Every structure is written in C-alpha cells, then in structure tokens.
Amino acid sequence: MNQLMVRSVFRHAITGSKYSRYISSAAASPLSAVAVVTSSDEAVVVRGQGLGFLGGAPWSWRTMSTAAEPEARKVEKESSTAVPGKKKNEESGEVVVSSYWGISRPKITREDGTEWPWNCFMPWETYQSDLSIDLKKHHVPKNFTDKFAYRTVKLLRIPTDIFFQRRYGCRAMMLETVAAVPGMVGGMLLHLRSLRKFQQSGGWIKALLEEAENERMHLMTMVELVKPKWYERLLVLTVQGVFFNSFFVLYLLSPKLAHRIVGYLEEEAIHSYTEYLQDIDSGAIENVPAPAIAIDYWRLPKDATLKDVITVVRADEAHHRDVNHFASDLHFQGKELREAPAPLSYH
C-alpha cells in the first residue's frame, strides 16, 4: 500500500497536477487507515487495515486534485438546497410532499372539474351571501351598559376617520384585523368554560369561530386589493396587541358588554362599507375585477367586480351584527348562550 501511495505522489509531482491532502484523526477507527488519491484522469482508493498513527492517533490520508472540486461543490450545493420530505414529480414537474405519517391532501376540484387552488378554505366552506338582510337595523341603547358600549365605539371611530379619511380600502383592511379578534376570543373562552364545567356550548363555540374565520377571509380579500404599507403593518401589530388583550379581559368580566360592543362595531362596519360603495358608484374608486379568492369564497360570477365583493362583505357584517346583539340580549335576560341554539353557518 505504501509503495502505491509513493508512486502516485511522484506521478503527480512529475506531471505537474495539483493536489491537497489532509489528515483526520476522527474519520478512521484505531485499526484502519484509508488513503484516497484522486486526479482528473484517475482515481486510486486504497482501503486496508493498518497501524498508521500520527502522534498516537489513527489517521487517514486523502489526496484530491483541484479538478474534481467544482463537481464536488456542485453536488454539495444541490444536496444542501434539497428540502427534506419533498420529491419532484418528473412527469408533471410538481413538487410532491411525502409524509411519514401518511397525511396527504385528496384531489379536490371545482364544479367545472378544474383543480381547487386554495388551501385556506375548501369548496364546502364557500357560500352565497344573503343580500336580503336588513342593513338599517340598529340596537337603540336602553341602559348604562348599552350606552357605554355605543359611546365607546363612536369614540373609537374618531381616530380611524382622522387617520384613514376616505381611503376605504386601507380602512377596511384595518377594520378586518380588529373584527376577526372577538369571535376567536369568545370561542376560545367558551371552549375553556365547556372543558371546565363539562358542559356543551349549544354550538356557540363553532358559531363564534366561524365568525372569526369569516372576518379573516375578509382580510385575505382586502390584502389582494390593497397592499399595506410598512407603517400600516406596524399599526396593525399595535392595535391587535392592545385590542386582543383588552377584549379578552372584557369578555371575562362582562360577556354581555363584550358582545354589545361587537354589535355596534359591526354597525359601524356596515356604515363604512356603504360609503365605500358610494365612492365606487361615483367613480372616486375604480371598480376593478374581483380577486380570485373572493370569487371562489362567495361563489361570485367570474366577471365579478370590486363592487360585488364589498356588497357581500357588507352583508356578512350585518349578519355578525345580528349575532352579537342577540348574544348580548341573551346575557341581559340572565341566560347562558348554550340555552339558545347557536346561529351556525349564519354569515
């Protein structure tokens, strides 16, 4: 073995090819030595049992020519960029995610047979909004709690009007980041209450979470229409942090006040979306084509426009208004929500 190594080294010295070598004390076992000699035109690999030691440690000697380095680096780069658990379908070119747990998404199609493009919602979660709902209904404040809720919402509208003015797209985006919080907080607390008291919720957990999900889909639609600026994103972070914690404490202390505030917030949302539609009708805001996500979620026509989207969103807000005022009325009557059937799928 030593003669072969010496012969290879001399051959490289005579021909002028470059090589590098390194000695590793951790790569080999105490009773083995590995020598690898590689050049651009030949490769000699010597493996054997030996007593080669350097300073009392086992060693392995590899010589590699610089001509082989680019190819080695290329292989290393490809292996480093590969994503574990994914493989590429050679026929379609799509990336197929393989799971050890056997979890995979079934093939889902639209009614026309085309593939369903969304992961955030499924076809059975889509619906056609009820546009016949009364948009002018208003809960007249009757007691101190109602008046407090009403004036609080009116007070919160002042800074919103000052900041956004008539930029209704940005206003709607901010509104939806706030409107999606109460349903999640209420559903979460009812869920924990159901676990603590071993009681069913009458479907209200699902109803409130449906509301939160519906508001979130409003936001996903608005983001397609209005690209938020950096300071608007910062404002969203601040408002969400303050509002979530405030509403969480409020719902623990007084669910009837919390639901009444949300009911009045939804009334203001209806007012804002009505003004949005007025600006579209007047030409102040361009009536652009509806985003694809909105067309699929609300089952709108393929040629739907921004006006159609705002119309169905406003109808959703009217339904949320009714649900929250109804929930507050139940609490005012001294009842728990679970005593009345929850308005499921009531967007």
C-alpha positions as CSV (number, residue, x, y, z in Angstrom):
1,M,0.0,0.0,0.0
2,N,2.8,2.4,0.9
3,Q,4.5,1.8,-2.5
4,L,1.3,2.5,-4.3
5,M,0.9,5.8,-2.4
6,V,4.5,6.9,-3.0
7,R,4.2,6.0,-6.7
8,S,1.0,8.1,-7.1
9,V,2.5,11.1,-5.3
10,F,5.6,11.0,-7.6
11,R,3.5,10.7,-10.7
12,H,1.5,13.8,-9.7
13,A,4.8,15.7,-9.0
14,I,6.2,14.8,-12.4
15,T,3.1,15.6,-14.4
16,G,2.6,18.9,-12.5
17,S,-1.0,18.3,-11.3
18,K,-2.0,19.9,-8.1
19,Y,-3.3,18.1,-5.1
20,S,-4.1,18.8,-1.5
21,R,-4.0,16.5,1.5
22,Y,-5.4,16.5,5.0
23,I,-5.0,14.2,7.9
24,S,-8.1,13.4,10.0
25,S,-7.8,11.8,13.4
26,A,-11.6,11.3,13.8
27,A,-12.5,9.8,10.5
28,A,-10.9,6.4,10.9
29,S,-11.0,3.7,13.5
30,P,-7.9,2.8,15.5
31,L,-7.2,-0.3,13.4
32,S,-8.0,1.1,9.9
33,A,-6.4,3.5,7.6
34,V,-7.9,4.9,4.4
35,A,-5.9,6.5,1.6
36,V,-7.7,8.1,-1.4
37,V,-5.7,9.5,-4.3
38,T,-7.8,11.3,-6.9
39,S,-6.8,13.2,-10.1
40,S,-8.5,14.5,-13.1
41,D,-7.7,11.3,-15.1
42,E,-7.6,8.6,-12.5
43,A,-8.8,7.8,-9.0
44,V,-7.0,5.4,-6.7
45,V,-8.7,4.4,-3.5
46,V,-6.8,2.3,-1.0
47,R,-8.5,0.8,2.0
48,G,-6.9,-1.6,4.4
49,Q,-6.2,-2.5,7.9
50,G,-3.1,-0.9,9.2
51,L,-1.3,0.6,12.1
52,G,-0.8,4.1,10.7
53,F,-0.7,6.5,13.6
54,L,0.4,10.1,13.8
55,G,1.1,11.3,17.3
56,G,-0.6,8.3,18.7
57,A,-3.9,8.9,16.8
58,P,-5.3,6.9,13.9
59,W,-5.1,8.8,10.6
60,S,-6.4,8.7,7.1
61,W,-4.7,10.4,4.1
62,R,-6.7,11.6,1.1
63,T,-5.2,13.5,-1.9
64,M,-7.6,15.2,-4.2
65,S,-6.9,17.1,-7.4
66,T,-8.4,20.6,-7.7
67,A,-10.1,19.5,-11.0
68,A,-12.6,17.4,-9.0
69,E,-13.5,20.2,-6.6
70,P,-16.1,22.1,-8.7
71,E,-18.1,18.9,-9.3
72,A,-17.9,18.0,-5.6
73,R,-19.1,21.5,-4.6
74,K,-21.9,21.3,-7.1
75,V,-23.1,18.0,-5.6
76,E,-22.8,19.5,-2.1
77,K,-24.8,22.6,-3.2
78,E,-27.6,20.5,-4.7
79,S,-27.8,18.4,-1.6
80,S,-27.9,21.4,0.7
81,T,-30.7,23.0,-1.2
82,A,-32.8,19.9,-1.3
83,V,-35.9,20.0,1.0
84,P,-36.4,17.0,3.2
85,G,-39.6,15.2,2.7
86,K,-40.1,16.6,-0.8
87,K,-39.6,15.0,-4.2
88,K,-40.2,16.2,-7.7
89,N,-42.7,14.5,-10.0
90,E,-40.7,14.1,-13.2
91,E,-43.8,13.9,-15.4
92,S,-45.7,17.0,-14.2
93,G,-42.8,18.9,-12.7
94,E,-44.7,19.5,-9.4
95,V,-43.2,19.1,-6.0
96,V,-44.8,16.2,-4.2
97,V,-44.7,16.3,-0.4
98,S,-44.2,12.9,1.1
99,S,-45.2,12.3,4.7
100,Y,-44.1,9.5,7.0
101,W,-47.5,9.8,8.8
102,G,-49.5,9.1,5.6
103,I,-51.1,12.5,5.6
104,S,-51.9,13.8,2.1
105,R,-54.5,16.1,0.6
106,P,-57.0,14.4,-1.6
107,K,-57.6,15.8,-5.0
108,I,-60.3,18.5,-4.8
109,T,-61.9,20.0,-7.8
110,R,-64.4,22.8,-8.6
111,E,-67.8,22.1,-10.0
112,D,-66.4,22.6,-13.5
113,G,-63.7,19.9,-12.9
114,T,-60.7,22.3,-12.5
115,E,-58.4,21.8,-9.6
116,W,-59.2,23.6,-6.4
117,P,-56.4,26.2,-5.9
118,W,-56.9,27.2,-2.2
119,N,-55.6,25.6,1.0
120,C,-57.0,28.2,3.3
121,F,-60.6,27.1,2.7
122,M,-62.4,24.3,0.9
123,P,-65.3,24.2,-1.5
124,W,-67.8,23.0,1.2
125,E,-66.9,26.1,3.2
126,T,-68.0,28.5,0.4
127,Y,-71.4,30.1,0.3
128,Q,-73.6,32.7,-1.3
129,S,-74.2,35.7,0.9
130,D,-77.7,36.6,1.8
131,L,-78.1,40.1,0.4
132,S,-81.7,40.5,1.5
133,I,-80.7,41.2,5.1
134,D,-81.8,44.5,6.6
135,L,-78.8,46.8,6.7
136,K,-80.6,49.6,8.6
137,K,-81.3,47.7,11.8
138,H,-79.9,49.4,14.9
139,H,-80.0,48.5,18.6
140,V,-81.1,51.5,20.5
141,P,-79.2,51.9,23.7
142,K,-81.5,51.2,26.6
143,N,-79.4,51.0,29.8
144,F,-76.0,52.1,31.1
145,T,-74.2,49.1,29.6
146,D,-75.7,49.7,26.1
147,K,-74.9,53.5,26.3
148,F,-71.3,52.8,27.4
149,A,-70.8,50.3,24.5
150,Y,-72.3,52.7,22.0
151,R,-70.3,55.7,23.0
152,T,-67.1,53.6,23.2
153,V,-67.5,52.5,19.6
154,K,-68.3,56.1,18.5
155,L,-65.2,57.3,20.3
156,L,-63.0,54.7,18.6
157,R,-64.2,55.8,15.2
158,I,-62.8,59.3,15.6
159,P,-59.1,58.4,15.3
160,T,-59.9,56.0,12.5
161,D,-61.7,58.7,10.5
162,I,-58.7,61.1,11.0
163,F,-56.1,58.5,10.0
164,F,-57.7,56.9,7.0
165,Q,-60.1,59.7,5.9
166,R,-61.7,58.4,2.6
167,R,-59.1,55.6,2.0
168,Y,-61.7,52.9,2.4
169,G,-59.6,50.1,1.2
170,C,-57.0,50.7,3.9
171,R,-59.7,51.4,6.4
172,A,-61.4,48.0,5.6
173,M,-58.1,46.2,5.9
174,M,-57.5,47.7,9.4
175,L,-61.2,47.1,10.3
176,E,-60.9,43.4,9.5
177,T,-57.8,42.8,11.6
178,V,-59.8,44.0,14.5
179,A,-63.1,42.4,13.6
180,A,-61.6,38.9,13.5
181,V,-60.5,39.1,17.1
182,P,-63.8,39.0,19.1
183,G,-65.0,35.7,17.6
184,M,-61.8,34.0,18.3
185,V,-61.6,35.3,21.9
186,G,-65.2,34.4,22.6
187,G,-65.0,31.0,21.1
188,M,-61.7,30.3,23.0
189,L,-63.2,31.3,26.3
190,L,-66.4,29.3,25.7
191,H,-64.3,26.3,24.8
192,L,-62.3,26.5,28.1
193,R,-65.6,27.0,30.0
194,S,-67.0,23.9,28.4
195,L,-64.0,21.9,29.4
196,R,-64.0,23.2,33.0
197,K,-67.7,22.7,33.6
198,F,-68.2,19.5,31.5
199,Q,-71.0,21.3,29.6
200,Q,-71.9,21.5,25.9
201,S,-71.9,25.0,24.4
202,G,-75.0,24.8,22.4
203,G,-73.0,25.3,19.2
204,W,-71.8,28.7,20.2
205,I,-68.1,27.8,20.1
206,K,-68.3,26.9,16.5
207,A,-70.6,29.9,15.7
208,L,-68.1,32.4,17.1
209,L,-65.1,30.7,15.5
210,E,-67.0,30.7,12.2
211,E,-67.4,34.5,12.6
212,A,-63.7,34.9,13.3
213,E,-62.8,32.8,10.2
214,N,-65.3,34.8,8.0
215,E,-63.7,38.1,9.1
216,R,-60.3,36.7,8.4
217,M,-61.3,35.8,4.9
218,H,-62.5,39.4,4.5
219,L,-58.9,40.4,5.4
220,M,-57.4,38.0,2.9
221,T,-59.6,39.5,0.2
222,M,-58.7,43.1,1.2
223,V,-55.0,42.3,1.1
224,E,-55.4,41.3,-2.5
225,L,-56.9,44.7,-3.3
226,V,-54.8,46.9,-1.0
227,K,-51.2,46.4,-0.4
228,P,-50.5,47.6,3.2
229,K,-47.6,50.0,3.7
230,W,-44.9,49.4,6.4
231,Y,-46.4,51.9,8.9
232,E,-49.9,50.3,8.4
233,R,-48.5,46.9,9.2
234,L,-46.9,48.4,12.3
235,L,-50.3,50.0,13.2
236,V,-51.9,46.6,12.8
237,L,-49.5,45.0,15.2
238,T,-50.1,47.7,17.8
239,V,-53.9,47.7,17.5
240,Q,-54.1,43.9,17.5
241,G,-52.0,43.6,20.6
242,V,-54.0,46.2,22.6
243,F,-57.4,45.1,21.3
244,F,-56.9,41.4,21.9
245,N,-55.8,41.7,25.5
246,S,-58.5,44.4,26.2
247,F,-61.3,42.3,24.7
248,F,-60.0,39.2,26.5
249,V,-60.3,40.9,29.9
250,L,-63.6,42.5,29.0
251,Y,-65.1,39.1,27.9
252,L,-64.1,37.6,31.2
253,L,-65.7,40.4,33.2
254,S,-68.8,41.0,31.2
255,P,-69.7,38.9,28.1
256,K,-72.9,40.9,27.6
257,L,-70.9,44.2,27.3
258,A,-68.3,42.5,25.0
259,H,-71.0,41.2,22.6
260,R,-72.8,44.6,22.6
261,I,-69.6,46.4,21.7
262,V,-69.0,44.0,18.8
263,G,-72.6,44.5,17.7
264,Y,-72.1,48.3,17.5
265,L,-68.7,47.8,15.8
266,E,-70.4,45.8,13.1
267,E,-73.0,48.6,12.7
268,E,-70.1,51.0,12.0
269,A,-68.6,48.5,9.6
270,I,-71.8,48.5,7.6
271,H,-71.7,52.3,7.5
272,S,-68.1,52.3,6.3
273,Y,-68.7,49.7,3.6
274,T,-71.8,51.7,2.4
275,E,-69.6,54.8,2.0
276,Y,-67.1,52.6,0.1
277,L,-69.8,51.5,-2.3
278,Q,-70.9,55.1,-2.8
279,D,-67.3,56.1,-3.8
280,I,-67.2,53.2,-6.3
281,D,-70.5,54.3,-7.8
282,S,-69.3,57.9,-8.1
283,G,-66.1,56.8,-9.8
284,A,-63.8,58.0,-7.0
285,I,-62.7,54.4,-6.6
286,E,-62.1,52.3,-9.6
287,N,-64.4,49.2,-9.9
288,V,-61.6,46.7,-10.5
289,P,-62.2,43.0,-11.1
290,A,-62.8,40.9,-8.0
291,P,-59.8,38.8,-6.7
292,A,-59.9,35.1,-7.5
293,I,-60.1,34.2,-3.8
294,A,-63.3,36.3,-3.4
295,I,-64.9,34.8,-6.4
296,D,-64.4,31.2,-5.1
297,Y,-65.2,32.0,-1.4
298,W,-68.5,33.8,-2.1
299,R,-69.4,31.9,-5.3
300,L,-69.4,35.1,-7.3
301,P,-69.7,35.2,-11.1
302,K,-66.4,35.0,-13.0
303,D,-66.8,38.6,-14.1
304,A,-67.5,39.9,-10.6
305,T,-66.1,43.3,-9.6
306,L,-64.9,45.1,-6.5
307,K,-68.5,46.4,-6.0
308,D,-69.8,42.8,-5.8
309,V,-67.1,42.0,-3.2
310,I,-67.9,44.9,-1.0
311,T,-71.6,44.2,-1.3
312,V,-71.3,40.6,0.1
313,V,-68.8,41.7,2.8
314,R,-71.3,44.3,4.0
315,A,-74.0,41.6,4.2
316,D,-71.6,39.4,6.3
317,E,-71.1,42.3,8.7
318,A,-74.8,42.7,9.0
319,H,-75.2,39.1,10.0
320,H,-72.4,39.5,12.6
321,R,-74.2,42.5,13.9
322,D,-77.3,40.4,14.5
323,V,-75.5,37.5,16.1
324,N,-73.6,39.6,18.6
325,H,-76.6,41.8,19.6
326,F,-78.6,38.5,20.0
327,A,-75.9,37.1,22.2
328,S,-75.8,40.2,24.3
329,D,-79.6,40.1,24.7
330,L,-79.4,36.5,26.0
331,H,-76.9,37.6,28.7
332,F,-79.1,40.6,29.6
333,Q,-82.0,38.1,30.1
334,G,-79.9,36.2,32.6
335,K,-79.4,33.2,30.3
336,E,-76.3,31.4,29.1
337,L,-75.5,31.2,25.4
338,R,-75.8,27.4,25.4
339,E,-79.5,27.8,26.4
340,A,-80.3,29.1,22.9
341,P,-79.5,27.4,19.6
342,A,-76.4,28.9,18.0
343,P,-76.8,30.5,14.6
344,L,-74.4,28.2,12.8
345,S,-73.4,29.0,9.2
346,Y,-75.0,32.3,9.7
347,H,-72.7,34.7,7.8
